[in-house]
Amino acid sequence: MKLIRADFILTCDDEFKIIRNGAIAFEQKIVEVGSFKDLKDKYKYQKIIQCSTNSVIMPGLINVHTHLEF
């Protein structure tokens, strides 16, 4: 298990919450998103990846709309 930690995590849940001092617990896939303190206490981790100051983790904004003629 690894944790990636950032100052802000933007979620795409129903409320579009912003988690301050957040983290993402993951292995091959994301296991949980929440506050760094809660996830650090909940999971045994092998590595913590610390993002730089004022960092933001957010879902990729991918536009899958395409025109086949291009």
N, CA, C and O atoms as a Maestro MAE file, in Angstrom:
{
 s_m_m2io_version
 :::
 2.0.0
}

f_m_ct {
 s_m_title
 :::
 protein
 m_atom[280] {
  # First column is atom index #
  i_m_mmod_type
  r_m_x_coord
  r_m_y_coord
  r_m_z_coord
  i_m_residue_number
  s_m_chain_name
  s_m_pdb_residue_name
  s_m_pdb_atom_name
  i_m_atomic_number
  :::
  1 25 0.851 -1.178 0.000 1 A "MET " " N  " 7
  2 3 0.000 0.000 0.000 1 A "MET " " CA " 6
  3 2 0.890 1.231 0.000 1 A "MET " " C  " 6
  4 15 1.899 1.280 0.704 1 A "MET " " O  " 8
  5 25 0.511 2.229 -0.796 2 A "LYS " " N  " 7
  6 3 1.217 3.503 -0.850 2 A "LYS " " CA " 6
  7 2 0.219 4.620 -0.593 2 A "LYS " " C  " 6
  8 15 -0.972 4.490 -0.874 2 A "LYS " " O  " 8
  9 25 0.726 5.709 -0.057 3 A "LEU " " N  " 7
  10 3 -0.087 6.910 0.141 3 A "LEU " " CA " 6
  11 2 0.554 8.044 -0.633 3 A "LEU " " C  " 6
  12 15 1.763 8.258 -0.545 3 A "LEU " " O  " 8
  13 25 -0.247 8.765 -1.385 4 A "ILE " " N  " 7
  14 3 0.218 9.999 -2.001 4 A "ILE " " CA " 6
  15 2 -0.501 11.138 -1.300 4 A "ILE " " C  " 6
  16 15 -1.726 11.147 -1.177 4 A "ILE " " O  " 8
  17 25 0.293 12.095 -0.844 5 A "ARG " " N  " 7
  18 3 -0.230 13.165 0.002 5 A "ARG " " CA " 6
  19 2 -0.133 14.497 -0.737 5 A "ARG " " C  " 6
  20 15 0.880 14.790 -1.372 5 A "ARG " " O  " 8
  21 25 -1.198 15.306 -0.652 6 A "ALA " " N  " 7
  22 3 -1.218 16.624 -1.286 6 A "ALA " " CA " 6
  23 2 -1.949 17.614 -0.381 6 A "ALA " " C  " 6
  24 15 -2.724 17.224 0.492 6 A "ALA " " O  " 8
  25 25 -1.688 18.897 -0.607 7 A "ASP " " N  " 7
  26 3 -2.350 19.930 0.189 7 A "ASP " " CA " 6
  27 2 -3.852 19.978 -0.082 7 A "ASP " " C  " 6
  28 15 -4.642 20.261 0.818 7 A "ASP " " O  " 8
  29 25 -4.237 19.703 -1.317 8 A "PHE " " N  " 7
  30 3 -5.648 19.733 -1.702 8 A "PHE " " CA " 6
  31 2 -5.948 18.559 -2.618 8 A "PHE " " C  " 6
  32 15 -5.167 18.253 -3.519 8 A "PHE " " O  " 8
  33 25 -7.082 17.901 -2.390 9 A "ILE " " N  " 7
  34 3 -7.571 16.870 -3.297 9 A "ILE " " CA " 6
  35 2 -8.975 17.271 -3.717 9 A "ILE " " C  " 6
  36 15 -9.866 17.435 -2.884 9 A "ILE " " O  " 8
  37 25 -9.156 17.425 -5.018 10 A "LEU " " N  " 7
  38 3 -10.468 17.763 -5.562 10 A "LEU " " CA " 6
  39 2 -11.180 16.460 -5.896 10 A "LEU " " C  " 6
  40 15 -10.637 15.610 -6.601 10 A "LEU " " O  " 8
  41 25 -12.382 16.311 -5.393 11 A "THR " " N  " 7
  42 3 -13.135 15.081 -5.646 11 A "THR " " CA " 6
  43 2 -14.236 15.350 -6.667 11 A "THR " " C  " 6
  44 15 -14.631 16.494 -6.887 11 A "THR " " O  " 8
  45 25 -14.701 14.323 -7.258 12 A "CYS " " N  " 7
  46 3 -15.841 14.434 -8.173 12 A "CYS " " CA " 6
  47 2 -17.024 13.668 -7.606 12 A "CYS " " C  " 6
  48 15 -17.767 13.018 -8.343 12 A "CYS " " O  " 8
  49 25 -17.194 13.749 -6.293 13 A "ASP " " N  " 7
  50 3 -18.366 13.134 -5.685 13 A "ASP " " CA " 6
  51 2 -19.567 14.053 -5.888 13 A "ASP " " C  " 6
  52 15 -19.461 15.065 -6.581 13 A "ASP " " O  " 8
  53 25 -20.682 13.718 -5.304 14 A "ASP " " N  " 7
  54 3 -21.904 14.511 -5.488 14 A "ASP " " CA " 6
  55 2 -21.761 15.947 -4.988 14 A "ASP " " C  " 6
  56 15 -22.431 16.850 -5.488 14 A "ASP " " O  " 8
  57 25 -20.889 16.158 -4.003 15 A "GLU " " N  " 7
  58 3 -20.734 17.484 -3.408 15 A "GLU " " CA " 6
  59 2 -19.491 18.222 -3.919 15 A "GLU " " C  " 6
  60 15 -19.269 19.375 -3.548 15 A "GLU " " O  " 8
  61 25 -18.688 17.585 -4.755 16 A "PHE " " N  " 7
  62 3 -17.432 18.153 -5.257 16 A "PHE " " CA " 6
  63 2 -16.581 18.708 -4.117 16 A "PHE " " C  " 6
  64 15 -16.135 19.855 -4.155 16 A "PHE " " O  " 8
  65 25 -16.368 17.872 -3.108 17 A "LYS " " N  " 7
  66 3 -15.601 18.269 -1.933 17 A "LYS " " CA " 6
  67 2 -14.149 18.550 -2.289 17 A "LYS " " C  " 6
  68 15 -13.601 17.990 -3.239 17 A "LYS " " O  " 8
  69 25 -13.541 19.431 -1.504 18 A "ILE " " N  " 7
  70 3 -12.103 19.672 -1.548 18 A "ILE " " CA " 6
  71 2 -11.555 19.213 -0.209 18 A "ILE " " C  " 6
  72 15 -11.954 19.721 0.839 18 A "ILE " " O  " 8
  73 25 -10.649 18.263 -0.241 19 A "ILE " " N  " 7
  74 3 -10.062 17.719 0.982 19 A "ILE " " CA " 6
  75 2 -8.722 18.410 1.195 19 A "ILE " " C  " 6
  76 15 -7.822 18.296 0.363 19 A "ILE " " O  " 8
  77 25 -8.590 19.125 2.308 20 A "ARG " " N  " 7
  78 3 -7.321 19.777 2.641 20 A "ARG " " CA " 6
  79 2 -6.442 18.782 3.393 20 A "ARG " " C  " 6
  80 15 -6.929 18.009 4.218 20 A "ARG " " O  " 8
  81 25 -5.143 18.810 3.101 21 A "ASN " " N  " 7
  82 3 -4.184 17.877 3.688 21 A "ASN " " CA " 6
  83 2 -4.689 16.445 3.487 21 A "ASN " " C  " 6
  84 15 -4.817 15.666 4.432 21 A "ASN " " O  " 8
  85 25 -4.964 16.135 2.238 22 A "GLY " " N  " 7
  86 3 -5.551 14.854 1.891 22 A "GLY " " CA " 6
  87 2 -4.530 13.836 1.410 22 A "GLY " " C  " 6
  88 15 -3.347 14.134 1.242 22 A "GLY " " O  " 8
  89 25 -5.018 12.647 1.196 23 A "ALA " " N  " 7
  90 3 -4.172 11.556 0.705 23 A "ALA " " CA " 6
  91 2 -5.021 10.575 -0.082 23 A "ALA " " C  " 6
  92 15 -6.243 10.517 0.053 23 A "ALA " " O  " 8
  93 25 -4.332 9.814 -0.903 24 A "ILE " " N  " 7
  94 3 -4.959 8.738 -1.661 24 A "ILE " " CA " 6
  95 2 -4.195 7.465 -1.346 24 A "ILE " " C  " 6
  96 15 -2.983 7.395 -1.548 24 A "ILE " " O  " 8
  97 25 -4.904 6.461 -0.853 25 A "ALA " " N  " 7
  98 3 -4.311 5.149 -0.595 25 A "ALA " " CA " 6
  99 2 -4.514 4.295 -1.838 25 A "ALA " " C  " 6
  100 15 -5.624 4.199 -2.361 25 A "ALA " " O  " 8
  101 25 -3.429 3.674 -2.308 26 A "PHE " " N  " 7
  102 3 -3.550 2.869 -3.526 26 A "PHE " " CA " 6
  103 2 -2.525 1.744 -3.546 26 A "PHE " " C  " 6
  104 15 -1.483 1.794 -2.893 26 A "PHE " " O  " 8
  105 25 -2.873 0.735 -4.322 27 A "GLU " " N  " 7
  106 3 -1.950 -0.334 -4.690 27 A "GLU " " CA " 6
  107 2 -1.880 -0.290 -6.207 27 A "GLU " " C  " 6
  108 15 -1.217 0.584 -6.765 27 A "GLU " " O  " 8
  109 25 -2.544 -1.208 -6.880 28 A "GLN " " N  " 7
  110 3 -2.674 -1.121 -8.331 28 A "GLN " " CA " 6
  111 2 -3.815 -0.179 -8.699 28 A "GLN " " C  " 6
  112 15 -3.795 0.446 -9.760 28 A "GLN " " O  " 8
  113 25 -4.800 -0.081 -7.828 29 A "LYS " " N  " 7
  114 3 -5.952 0.802 -8.011 29 A "LYS " " CA " 6
  115 2 -6.144 1.614 -6.742 29 A "LYS " " C  " 6
  116 15 -5.610 1.274 -5.686 29 A "LYS " " O  " 8
  117 25 -6.914 2.696 -6.856 30 A "ILE " " N  " 7
  118 3 -7.207 3.527 -5.687 30 A "ILE " " CA " 6
  119 2 -8.082 2.742 -4.727 30 A "ILE " " C  " 6
  120 15 -9.095 2.163 -5.119 30 A "ILE " " O  " 8
  121 25 -7.680 2.732 -3.467 31 A "VAL " " N  " 7
  122 3 -8.418 2.026 -2.421 31 A "VAL " " CA " 6
  123 2 -9.331 2.987 -1.676 31 A "VAL " " C  " 6
  124 15 -10.491 2.674 -1.410 31 A "VAL " " O  " 8
  125 25 -8.795 4.176 -1.335 32 A "GLU " " N  " 7
  126 3 -9.593 5.142 -0.582 32 A "GLU " " CA " 6
  127 2 -8.984 6.533 -0.721 32 A "GLU " " C  " 6
  128 15 -7.775 6.683 -0.901 32 A "GLU " " O  " 8
  129 25 -9.845 7.546 -0.635 33 A "VAL " " N  " 7
  130 3 -9.428 8.946 -0.651 33 A "VAL " " CA " 6
  131 2 -9.941 9.577 0.632 33 A "VAL " " C  " 6
  132 15 -11.094 9.366 1.009 33 A "VAL " " O  " 8
  133 25 -9.094 10.352 1.309 34 A "GLY " " N  " 7
  134 3 -9.525 10.991 2.544 34 A "GLY " " CA " 6
  135 2 -8.436 11.854 3.125 34 A "GLY " " C  " 6
  136 15 -7.492 12.224 2.427 34 A "GLY " " O  " 8
  137 25 -8.556 12.180 4.397 35 A "SER " " N  " 7
  138 3 -7.534 13.000 5.049 35 A "SER " " CA " 6
  139 2 -6.282 12.156 5.264 35 A "SER " " C  " 6
  140 15 -6.361 10.947 5.482 35 A "SER " " O  " 8
  141 25 -5.133 12.811 5.199 36 A "PHE " " N  " 7
  142 3 -3.868 12.106 5.361 36 A "PHE " " CA " 6
  143 2 -3.799 11.410 6.716 36 A "PHE " " C  " 6
  144 15 -3.378 10.256 6.807 36 A "PHE " " O  " 8
  145 25 -4.212 12.114 7.767 37 A "LYS " " N  " 7
  146 3 -4.142 11.538 9.110 37 A "LYS " " CA " 6
  147 2 -4.975 10.265 9.213 37 A "LYS " " C  " 6
  148 15 -4.507 9.257 9.742 37 A "LYS " " O  " 8
  149 25 -6.199 10.307 8.712 38 A "ASP " " N  " 7
  150 3 -7.081 9.133 8.800 38 A "ASP " " CA " 6
  151 2 -6.515 7.946 8.021 38 A "ASP " " C  " 6
  152 15 -6.506 6.820 8.518 38 A "ASP " " O  " 8
  153 25 -6.045 8.201 6.808 39 A "LEU " " N  " 7
  154 3 -5.543 7.099 5.988 39 A "LEU " " CA " 6
  155 2 -4.224 6.561 6.525 39 A "LEU " " C  " 6
  156 15 -3.969 5.359 6.452 39 A "LEU " " O  " 8
  157 25 -3.381 7.442 7.064 40 A "LYS " " N  " 7
  158 3 -2.114 6.993 7.644 40 A "LYS " " CA " 6
  159 2 -2.362 6.073 8.828 40 A "LYS " " C  " 6
  160 15 -1.654 5.082 9.006 40 A "LYS " " O  " 8
  161 25 -3.365 6.398 9.640 41 A "ASP " " N  " 7
  162 3 -3.698 5.565 10.799 41 A "ASP " " CA " 6
  163 2 -4.401 4.271 10.394 41 A "ASP " " C  " 6
  164 15 -4.282 3.262 11.090 41 A "ASP " " O  " 8
  165 25 -5.124 4.288 9.290 42 A "LYS " " N  " 7
  166 3 -5.950 3.146 8.894 42 A "LYS " " CA " 6
  167 2 -5.166 2.053 8.160 42 A "LYS " " C  " 6
  168 15 -5.417 0.865 8.366 42 A "LYS " " O  " 8
  169 25 -4.222 2.451 7.309 43 A "TYR " " N  " 7
  170 3 -3.517 1.486 6.465 43 A "TYR " " CA " 6
  171 2 -2.052 1.377 6.841 43 A "TYR " " C  " 6
  172 15 -1.415 2.352 7.242 43 A "TYR " " O  " 8
  173 25 -1.537 0.165 6.702 44 A "LYS " " N  " 7
  174 3 -0.095 -0.024 6.795 44 A "LYS " " CA " 6
  175 2 0.458 0.280 5.417 44 A "LYS " " C  " 6
  176 15 0.031 -0.310 4.425 44 A "LYS " " O  " 8
  177 25 1.389 1.182 5.356 45 A "TYR " " N  " 7
  178 3 1.873 1.642 4.073 45 A "TYR " " CA " 6
  179 2 3.358 1.325 3.918 45 A "TYR " " C  " 6
  180 15 4.093 1.221 4.900 45 A "TYR " " O  " 8
  181 25 3.778 1.174 2.674 46 A "GLN " " N  " 7
  182 3 5.182 0.947 2.375 46 A "GLN " " CA " 6
  183 2 5.893 2.256 2.056 46 A "GLN " " C  " 6
  184 15 7.084 2.411 2.326 46 A "GLN " " O  " 8
  185 25 5.150 3.192 1.481 47 A "LYS " " N  " 7
  186 3 5.768 4.417 1.021 47 A "LYS " " CA " 6
  187 2 4.761 5.551 1.059 47 A "LYS " " C  " 6
  188 15 3.588 5.364 0.737 47 A "LYS " " O  " 8
  189 25 5.230 6.738 1.459 48 A "ILE " " N  " 7
  190 3 4.420 7.950 1.386 48 A "ILE " " CA " 6
  191 2 5.055 8.848 0.328 48 A "ILE " " C  " 6
  192 15 6.239 9.178 0.401 48 A "ILE " " O  " 8
  193 25 4.258 9.231 -0.639 49 A "ILE " " N  " 7
  194 3 4.714 10.135 -1.688 49 A "ILE " " CA " 6
  195 2 4.186 11.518 -1.327 49 A "ILE " " C  " 6
  196 15 2.976 11.747 -1.320 49 A "ILE " " O  " 8
  197 25 5.109 12.444 -1.026 50 A "GLN " " N  " 7
  198 3 4.734 13.795 -0.622 50 A "GLN " " CA " 6
  199 2 4.815 14.726 -1.825 50 A "GLN " " C  " 6
  200 15 5.881 14.892 -2.419 50 A "GLN " " O  " 8
  201 25 3.691 15.330 -2.180 51 A "CYS " " N  " 7
  202 3 3.679 16.320 -3.258 51 A "CYS " " CA " 6
  203 2 4.217 17.646 -2.716 51 A "CYS " " C  " 6
  204 15 4.277 17.844 -1.503 51 A "CYS " " O  " 8
  205 25 4.600 18.533 -3.596 52 A "SER " " N  " 7
  206 3 5.185 19.804 -3.183 52 A "SER " " CA " 6
  207 2 4.137 20.740 -2.569 52 A "SER " " C  " 6
  208 15 2.944 20.436 -2.568 52 A "SER " " O  " 8
  209 25 4.594 21.866 -2.055 53 A "THR " " N  " 7
  210 3 3.732 22.844 -1.402 53 A "THR " " CA " 6
  211 2 2.654 23.357 -2.361 53 A "THR " " C  " 6
  212 15 2.912 23.594 -3.541 53 A "THR " " O  " 8
  213 25 1.456 23.521 -1.832 54 A "ASN " " N  " 7
  214 3 0.280 23.986 -2.590 54 A "ASN " " CA " 6
  215 2 -0.112 23.034 -3.714 54 A "ASN " " C  " 6
  216 15 -0.658 23.458 -4.732 54 A "ASN " " O  " 8
  217 25 0.165 21.765 -3.528 55 A "SER " " N  " 7
  218 3 -0.138 20.762 -4.550 55 A "SER " " CA " 6
  219 2 -1.626 20.432 -4.571 55 A "SER " " C  " 6
  220 15 -2.321 20.519 -3.559 55 A "SER " " O  " 8
  221 25 -2.093 20.050 -5.764 56 A "VAL " " N  " 7
  222 3 -3.486 19.681 -5.970 56 A "VAL " " CA " 6
  223 2 -3.517 18.367 -6.731 56 A "VAL " " C  " 6
  224 15 -2.842 18.218 -7.750 56 A "VAL " " O  " 8
  225 25 -4.294 17.422 -6.243 57 A "ILE " " N  " 7
  226 3 -4.556 16.188 -6.982 57 A "ILE " " CA " 6
  227 2 -6.016 16.234 -7.390 57 A "ILE " " C  " 6
  228 15 -6.901 16.465 -6.566 57 A "ILE " " O  " 8
  229 25 -6.253 16.010 -8.671 58 A "MET " " N  " 7
  230 3 -7.618 16.059 -9.176 58 A "MET " " CA " 6
  231 2 -7.775 15.023 -10.277 58 A "MET " " C  " 6
  232 15 -6.785 14.590 -10.867 58 A "MET " " O  " 8
  233 25 -9.005 14.623 -10.558 59 A "PRO " " N  " 7
  234 3 -9.227 13.687 -11.658 59 A "PRO " " CA " 6
  235 2 -8.769 14.303 -12.977 59 A "PRO " " C  " 6
  236 15 -8.813 15.520 -13.155 59 A "PRO " " O  " 8
  237 25 -8.339 13.466 -13.877 60 A "GLY " " N  " 7
  238 3 -7.952 13.938 -15.200 60 A "GLY " " CA " 6
  239 2 -9.169 14.433 -15.958 60 A "GLY " " C  " 6
  240 15 -10.219 13.790 -15.965 60 A "GLY " " O  " 8
  241 25 -9.015 15.571 -16.587 61 A "LEU " " N  " 7
  242 3 -10.114 16.134 -17.364 61 A "LEU " " CA " 6
  243 2 -9.894 15.722 -18.819 61 A "LEU " " C  " 6
  244 15 -9.206 16.406 -19.577 61 A "LEU " " O  " 8
  245 25 -10.478 14.617 -19.181 62 A "ILE " " N  " 7
  246 3 -10.265 14.034 -20.496 62 A "ILE " " CA " 6
  247 2 -11.536 14.191 -21.316 62 A "ILE " " C  " 6
  248 15 -12.612 13.767 -20.895 62 A "ILE " " O  " 8
  249 25 -11.410 14.786 -22.459 63 A "ASN " " N  " 7
  250 3 -12.535 14.955 -23.363 63 A "ASN " " CA " 6
  251 2 -12.495 13.809 -24.374 63 A "ASN " " C  " 6
  252 15 -11.658 13.807 -25.277 63 A "ASN " " O  " 8
  253 25 -13.380 12.850 -24.228 64 A "VAL " " N  " 7
  254 3 -13.385 11.693 -25.123 64 A "VAL " " CA " 6
  255 2 -14.208 11.956 -26.382 64 A "VAL " " C  " 6
  256 15 -14.377 11.068 -27.217 64 A "VAL " " O  " 8
  257 25 -14.707 13.154 -26.508 65 A "HIS " " N  " 7
  258 3 -15.457 13.543 -27.696 65 A "HIS " " CA " 6
  259 2 -14.486 13.636 -28.873 65 A "HIS " " C  " 6
  260 15 -13.452 14.297 -28.770 65 A "HIS " " O  " 8
  261 25 -14.802 12.996 -29.963 66 A "THR " " N  " 7
  262 3 -13.908 13.015 -31.113 66 A "THR " " CA " 6
  263 2 -14.708 13.045 -32.404 66 A "THR " " C  " 6
  264 15 -15.858 12.609 -32.458 66 A "THR " " O  " 8
  265 25 -14.087 13.556 -33.414 67 A "HIS " " N  " 7
  266 3 -14.653 13.543 -34.761 67 A "HIS " " CA " 6
  267 2 -13.808 12.594 -35.594 67 A "HIS " " C  " 6
  268 15 -12.615 12.835 -35.779 67 A "HIS " " O  " 8
  269 25 -14.388 11.546 -36.087 68 A "LEU " " N  " 7
  270 3 -13.623 10.542 -36.801 68 A "LEU " " CA " 6
  271 2 -13.006 11.061 -38.098 68 A "LEU " " C  " 6
  272 15 -12.031 10.491 -38.588 68 A "LEU " " O  " 8
  273 25 -13.553 12.120 -38.650 69 A "GLU " " N  " 7
  274 3 -12.977 12.645 -39.897 69 A "GLU " " CA " 6
  275 2 -11.634 13.333 -39.666 69 A "GLU " " C  " 6
  276 15 -10.907 13.593 -40.625 69 A "GLU " " O  " 8
  277 25 -11.292 13.631 -38.415 70 A "PHE " " N  " 7
  278 3 -9.993 14.235 -38.139 70 A "PHE " " CA " 6
  279 2 -8.989 13.151 -37.889 70 A "PHE " " C  " 6
  280 15 -7.819 13.439 -37.635 70 A "PHE " " O  " 8
  :::
 }
 m_bond[279] {
  # First column is bond index #
  i_m_from
  i_m_to
  i_m_order
  :::
  1 1 2 1
  2 2 3 1
  3 3 4 2
  4 3 5 1
  5 5 6 1
  6 6 7 1
  7 7 8 2
  8 7 9 1
  9 9 10 1
  10 10 11 1
  11 11 12 2
  12 11 13 1
  13 13 14 1
  14 14 15 1
  15 15 16 2
  16 15 17 1
  17 17 18 1
  18 18 19 1
  19 19 20 2
  20 19 21 1
  21 21 22 1
  22 22 23 1
  23 23 24 2
  24 23 25 1
  25 25 26 1
  26 26 27 1
  27 27 28 2
  28 27 29 1
  29 29 30 1
  30 30 31 1
  31 31 32 2
  32 31 33 1
  33 33 34 1
  34 34 35 1
  35 35 36 2
  36 35 37 1
  37 37 38 1
  38 38 39 1
  39 39 40 2
  40 39 41 1
  41 41 42 1
  42 42 43 1
  43 43 44 2
  44 43 45 1
  45 45 46 1
  46 46 47 1
  47 47 48 2
  48 47 49 1
  49 49 50 1
  50 50 51 1
  51 51 52 2
  52 51 53 1
  53 53 54 1
  54 54 55 1
  55 55 56 2
  56 55 57 1
  57 57 58 1
  58 58 59 1
  59 59 60 2
  60 59 61 1
  61 61 62 1
  62 62 63 1
  63 63 64 2
  64 63 65 1
  65 65 66 1
  66 66 67 1
  67 67 68 2
  68 67 69 1
  69 69 70 1
  70 70 71 1
  71 71 72 2
  72 71 73 1
  73 73 74 1
  74 74 75 1
  75 75 76 2
  76 75 77 1
  77 77 78 1
  78 78 79 1
  79 79 80 2
  80 79 81 1
  81 81 82 1
  82 82 83 1
  83 83 84 2
  84 83 85 1
  85 85 86 1
  86 86 87 1
  87 87 88 2
  88 87 89 1
  89 89 90 1
  90 90 91 1
  91 91 92 2
  92 91 93 1
  93 93 94 1
  94 94 95 1
  95 95 96 2
  96 95 97 1
  97 97 98 1
  98 98 99 1
  99 99 100 2
  100 99 101 1
  101 101 102 1
  102 102 103 1
  103 103 104 2
  104 103 105 1
  105 105 106 1
  106 106 107 1
  107 107 108 2
  108 107 109 1
  109 109 110 1
  110 110 111 1
  111 111 112 2
  112 111 113 1
  113 113 114 1
  114 114 115 1
  115 115 116 2
  116 115 117 1
  117 117 118 1
  118 118 119 1
  119 119 120 2
  120 119 121 1
  121 121 122 1
  122 122 123 1
  123 123 124 2
  124 123 125 1
  125 125 126 1
  126 126 127 1
  127 127 128 2
  128 127 129 1
  129 129 130 1
  130 130 131 1
  131 131 132 2
  132 131 133 1
  133 133 134 1
  134 134 135 1
  135 135 136 2
  136 135 137 1
  137 137 138 1
  138 138 139 1
  139 139 140 2
  140 139 141 1
  141 141 142 1
  142 142 143 1
  143 143 144 2
  144 143 145 1
  145 145 146 1
  146 146 147 1
  147 147 148 2
  148 147 149 1
  149 149 150 1
  150 150 151 1
  151 151 152 2
  152 151 153 1
  153 153 154 1
  154 154 155 1
  155 155 156 2
  156 155 157 1
  157 157 158 1
  158 158 159 1
  159 159 160 2
  160 159 161 1
  161 161 162 1
  162 162 163 1
  163 163 164 2
  164 163 165 1
  165 165 166 1
  166 166 167 1
  167 167 168 2
  168 167 169 1
  169 169 170 1
  170 170 171 1
  171 171 172 2
  172 171 173 1
  173 173 174 1
  174 174 175 1
  175 175 176 2
  176 175 177 1
  177 177 178 1
  178 178 179 1
  179 179 180 2
  180 179 181 1
  181 181 182 1
  182 182 183 1
  183 183 184 2
  184 183 185 1
  185 185 186 1
  186 186 187 1
  187 187 188 2
  188 187 189 1
  189 189 190 1
  190 190 191 1
  191 191 192 2
  192 191 193 1
  193 193 194 1
  194 194 195 1
  195 195 196 2
  196 195 197 1
  197 197 198 1
  198 198 199 1
  199 199 200 2
  200 199 201 1
  201 201 202 1
  202 202 203 1
  203 203 204 2
  204 203 205 1
  205 205 206 1
  206 206 207 1
  207 207 208 2
  208 207 209 1
  209 209 210 1
  210 210 211 1
  211 211 212 2
  212 211 213 1
  213 213 214 1
  214 214 215 1
  215 215 216 2
  216 215 217 1
  217 217 218 1
  218 218 219 1
  219 219 220 2
  220 219 221 1
  221 221 222 1
  222 222 223 1
  223 223 224 2
  224 223 225 1
  225 225 226 1
  226 226 227 1
  227 227 228 2
  228 227 229 1
  229 229 230 1
  230 230 231 1
  231 231 232 2
  232 231 233 1
  233 233 234 1
  234 234 235 1
  235 235 236 2
  236 235 237 1
  237 237 238 1
  238 238 239 1
  239 239 240 2
  240 239 241 1
  241 241 242 1
  242 242 243 1
  243 243 244 2
  244 243 245 1
  245 245 246 1
  246 246 247 1
  247 247 248 2
  248 247 249 1
  249 249 250 1
  250 250 251 1
  251 251 252 2
  252 251 253 1
  253 253 254 1
  254 254 255 1
  255 255 256 2
  256 255 257 1
  257 257 258 1
  258 258 259 1
  259 259 260 2
  260 259 261 1
  261 261 262 1
  262 262 263 1
  263 263 264 2
  264 263 265 1
  265 265 266 1
  266 266 267 1
  267 267 268 2
  268 267 269 1
  269 269 270 1
  270 270 271 1
  271 271 272 2
  272 271 273 1
  273 273 274 1
  274 274 275 1
  275 275 276 2
  276 275 277 1
  277 277 278 1
  278 278 279 1
  279 279 280 2
  :::
 }
}
